[in-house]
Amino acid sequence: MRFILNVIWLVLCGLWMAIGYVVAGLICCVLIITIPFGIASFRIAGFALWPFGRTTVERSDAGAGSLIGNVIWFVFAGWWLALGHIFTGIALCLTIIGIPLGIANFKLIPISLMPLGREIVPTDRPFATR
C-alpha cells in the first residue's frame, strides 16, 4: 500500500515539492555558511519525494544551534516551502482520492518550517516514535 501511495504522491505533488527543496538547497549551498541548510534541504527533498513509510523524529543532540538555524531557515526558505505544501494540500483535498495525500502534505508543513534538529527514519523501526 505504501508503494502505491508513494507512486500517486510522486505523480501528483512529490516531484514538484522535491524540486522546490532541491532549488532551495542549491541556493543555500552557494555560500559556505549556509551549507548545513542546503544539506537539510536535500534530505527533506528525498522525504518529500517518497514520504510514505518514513517519518521524522527529533534528534536528541539538537540544541541551540538548531533553534537559531531553524529561525534563519524559516525567514529565508521555510515559509515559501510551507506555502507550497499548503497550496498542494488544498488542491489534493478537492478530490476524494486526494484527501489522504492532502493530509500527508499538511503533515510535511512542520518539517518544511523547521528542518534542523530532525531525522528521517523508517516507520517500521522501533525508534520511529515521536
C-alpha positions as CSV (number, residue, x, y, z in Angstrom):
1,M,0.0,0.0,0.0
2,R,2.9,2.4,0.8
3,F,4.3,1.8,-2.7
4,I,1.0,2.7,-4.4
5,L,0.6,5.8,-2.2
6,N,4.2,6.9,-2.9
7,V,3.7,6.5,-6.7
8,I,0.5,8.5,-6.7
9,W,2.2,11.1,-4.4
10,L,5.2,11.3,-6.8
11,V,3.0,12.0,-9.8
12,L,0.6,14.5,-8.2
13,C,2.9,16.6,-6.0
14,G,6.0,14.9,-4.7
15,L,8.2,15.6,-7.7
16,W,7.3,19.3,-7.7
17,M,7.8,19.7,-4.0
18,A,11.1,17.8,-4.2
19,I,12.2,20.2,-6.9
20,G,11.4,23.1,-4.7
21,Y,13.5,21.7,-1.9
22,V,16.4,21.0,-4.3
23,V,16.3,24.6,-5.6
24,A,16.3,25.9,-2.0
25,G,19.3,23.5,-1.3
26,L,21.2,24.7,-4.3
27,I,20.7,28.3,-3.3
28,C,21.8,27.6,0.3
29,C,24.9,25.8,-1.0
30,V,26.2,28.9,-2.7
31,L,27.6,30.3,0.5
32,I,29.8,28.3,2.8
33,I,27.9,29.4,5.9
34,T,24.5,28.1,4.6
35,I,25.7,24.7,3.5
36,P,24.0,23.0,6.5
37,F,20.7,24.4,5.3
38,G,21.4,23.1,1.9
39,I,22.1,19.6,3.2
40,A,18.9,19.7,5.3
41,S,17.0,20.8,2.2
42,F,18.4,17.9,0.1
43,R,17.5,15.5,2.9
44,I,13.9,16.8,3.0
45,A,13.7,16.7,-0.8
46,G,14.1,12.9,-0.6
47,F,11.5,12.8,2.1
48,A,9.1,14.9,0.1
49,L,9.7,12.7,-2.9
50,W,8.8,9.4,-1.2
51,P,7.2,10.1,2.2
52,F,5.0,7.1,3.0
53,G,6.7,4.5,5.2
54,R,9.0,7.1,6.8
55,T,8.6,9.7,9.5
56,T,10.6,12.4,11.2
57,V,11.8,12.4,14.8
58,E,13.7,15.0,16.8
59,R,17.4,14.4,17.3
60,S,18.5,14.1,20.9
61,D,21.7,16.1,20.2
62,A,19.9,19.1,18.7
63,G,20.4,22.2,20.7
64,A,20.5,26.0,20.4
65,G,22.3,25.8,17.1
66,S,19.4,24.0,15.5
67,L,17.0,26.6,17.0
68,I,18.9,29.5,15.6
69,G,19.3,27.7,12.3
70,N,15.5,27.0,12.1
71,V,14.8,30.7,12.7
72,I,17.1,31.6,9.8
73,W,15.6,28.9,7.6
74,F,12.1,30.0,8.4
75,V,12.8,33.6,7.3
76,F,14.6,32.7,4.1
77,A,13.2,29.5,2.8
78,G,10.8,27.7,5.1
79,W,7.7,29.9,4.7
80,W,7.5,29.6,0.9
81,L,8.1,25.8,1.0
82,A,5.3,25.6,3.6
83,L,3.1,27.7,1.3
84,G,3.8,25.1,-1.4
85,H,2.6,22.3,0.9
86,I,-0.5,24.3,1.8
87,F,-1.5,25.0,-1.8
88,T,-0.9,21.5,-3.0
89,G,-2.6,20.0,0.1
90,I,-5.7,22.1,-0.6
91,A,-5.7,21.2,-4.3
92,L,-5.4,17.5,-3.4
93,C,-8.2,17.7,-0.8
94,L,-10.6,18.9,-3.5
95,T,-10.9,15.3,-4.7
96,I,-12.0,12.3,-2.6
97,I,-9.0,10.2,-3.7
98,G,-6.6,13.1,-3.0
99,I,-7.7,13.7,0.6
100,P,-5.1,11.3,2.2
101,L,-2.4,12.8,0.1
102,G,-3.5,16.3,1.1
103,I,-3.4,15.4,4.7
104,A,0.1,14.0,4.2
105,N,1.0,17.2,2.6
106,F,-0.2,19.2,5.6
107,K,1.9,16.9,7.9
108,L,5.0,18.0,6.0
109,I,4.5,21.7,6.9
110,P,6.3,21.5,10.3
111,I,9.3,19.8,8.8
112,S,9.4,22.4,6.0
113,L,9.4,25.2,8.6
114,M,11.9,23.7,11.0
115,P,14.1,21.1,9.3
116,L,17.2,21.3,11.5
117,G,17.4,19.0,14.5
118,R,15.2,16.4,12.9
119,E,16.0,13.0,11.5
120,I,14.1,11.0,8.9
121,V,13.6,7.3,9.9
122,P,11.6,4.4,8.5
123,T,8.3,3.8,10.4
124,D,8.9,0.1,10.7
125,R,11.8,0.6,13.2
126,P,11.2,0.6,16.9
127,F,12.8,4.1,17.4
128,A,10.4,5.7,14.8
129,T,8.2,7.1,17.5
130,R,7.7,10.8,18.1
